Amino acid sequence: MSEVKLRYSDEDLQEFKGIIDKKIERAQSDLALLQSAYKNDANNGTEDTSPSFKSFDEGSDVMSKEANVQLAIRQEKFIRDLRNALMRIENKTYGFCRVTRKLIQKERLILVPHATLSIEAKRKQ
């Protein structure tokens, strides 16, 4: 008879912590790029004071900025979810499905370390 795991081992939790730390680092780097793109930090020219009217370019720029803002918002949520996963690791409650209350498969957590639903629960949604 196979043994039912009550929680992930401390070694497993440390492995997940390493994966999450790397993902947070990468996500923060991506977020910084997105933020600089919509804040125009790199452009200190006089392009915006030019008397010419480039409505198509301006419209495109606005749409591009809006898209970057939306991506940045998603990235911030991703970082928040990853940090919440780190808290669950500290509390040793990491890896439990919030619907079924069973352990989420390790393979799923390696791919989606901030997951709070098992595949079973996700399919029911």
Legacy VTK file of the C-alpha trace (Angstrom):
# vtk DataFile Version 3.0
C-alpha trace
ASCII
DATASET POLYDATA
POINTS 125 float
0.000 0.000 0.000
1.443 3.390 -0.952
2.017 5.947 1.765
-0.054 9.140 1.575
2.138 12.217 1.953
0.858 14.731 4.477
3.125 17.501 3.166
6.267 18.041 1.130
9.565 17.358 2.895
11.830 20.207 3.975
14.196 19.225 1.138
11.356 19.462 -1.390
10.310 22.821 0.043
13.864 24.136 -0.348
13.898 22.940 -3.962
10.627 24.776 -4.620
12.003 27.877 -2.856
14.987 27.896 -5.210
12.716 27.627 -8.249
10.484 30.439 -6.967
13.419 32.712 -6.083
14.729 32.385 -9.666
11.285 33.097 -11.102
10.881 36.193 -8.909
14.285 37.500 -9.983
13.421 37.025 -13.657
9.921 38.476 -13.229
11.260 41.592 -11.478
13.751 42.113 -14.296
10.955 41.775 -16.879
8.767 44.149 -14.872
11.522 46.780 -14.787
11.808 46.586 -18.586
8.051 46.962 -19.015
7.908 49.901 -16.622
10.758 51.721 -18.352
9.009 51.152 -21.696
5.755 52.791 -20.624
7.384 55.509 -18.558
9.722 56.496 -21.418
12.678 56.598 -19.033
15.126 56.069 -21.887
13.757 58.825 -24.124
14.901 62.275 -23.024
14.729 63.836 -26.471
12.643 66.715 -27.741
10.424 64.536 -29.885
7.339 65.483 -27.869
7.900 69.202 -28.479
8.061 68.882 -32.260
5.400 70.974 -34.038
4.607 68.218 -36.538
1.439 66.216 -36.043
1.964 62.488 -36.256
-1.417 61.208 -35.121
-0.885 57.644 -36.301
2.447 57.407 -34.527
0.993 58.965 -31.389
-1.963 56.587 -31.434
0.372 53.664 -31.852
2.551 54.909 -28.995
-0.474 55.226 -26.709
-1.657 51.711 -27.568
1.838 50.369 -27.009
2.057 52.083 -23.617
-1.362 50.732 -22.619
-0.307 47.216 -23.620
2.885 47.572 -21.573
0.905 48.811 -18.567
-1.390 45.771 -18.810
1.623 43.449 -19.065
3.210 45.182 -16.069
0.035 44.707 -14.018
0.023 40.988 -14.872
3.711 40.759 -14.001
3.109 42.429 -10.609
0.336 39.903 -9.880
2.670 37.046 -10.872
5.357 38.339 -8.494
2.774 38.685 -5.707
1.576 35.112 -6.283
5.173 33.853 -6.177
5.810 35.719 -2.898
2.629 34.214 -1.455
3.986 30.792 -2.423
7.188 31.605 -0.507
5.068 32.394 2.563
3.317 29.040 2.216
6.749 27.383 2.078
7.750 29.162 5.303
4.477 28.025 6.916
5.005 24.499 5.526
1.563 24.636 3.906
2.957 24.831 0.374
1.664 22.450 -2.253
-1.850 21.857 -0.966
-4.793 22.270 -3.328
-7.189 24.797 -1.858
-10.177 22.835 -3.220
-9.336 19.153 -2.751
-6.970 19.694 0.221
-4.640 17.099 -1.343
-1.012 17.616 -2.306
-0.548 19.079 -5.773
1.700 16.931 -7.970
5.364 17.871 -7.729
5.675 18.059 -11.528
2.903 20.681 -11.638
4.540 22.745 -8.894
7.880 22.681 -10.698
6.208 24.115 -13.809
3.760 26.420 -11.986
5.287 26.978 -8.534
2.598 29.453 -7.462
-0.233 26.974 -8.192
-2.889 26.613 -5.515
-5.087 24.180 -7.437
-4.416 20.593 -8.431
-5.069 19.497 -12.005
-8.185 17.722 -10.694
-9.565 20.935 -9.177
-8.541 23.006 -12.205
-10.491 20.682 -14.536
-13.623 21.109 -12.399
-13.546 24.896 -12.852
LINES 1 126
125 0 1 2 3 4 5 6 7 8 9 10 11 12 13 14 15 16 17 18 19 20 21 22 23 24 25 26 27 28 29 30 31 32 33 34 35 36 37 38 39 40 41 42 43 44 45 46 47 48 49 50 51 52 53 54 55 56 57 58 59 60 61 62 63 64 65 66 67 68 69 70 71 72 73 74 75 76 77 78 79 80 81 82 83 84 85 86 87 88 89 90 91 92 93 94 95 96 97 98 99 100 101 102 103 104 105 106 107 108 109 110 111 112 113 114 115 116 117 118 119 120 121 122 123 124
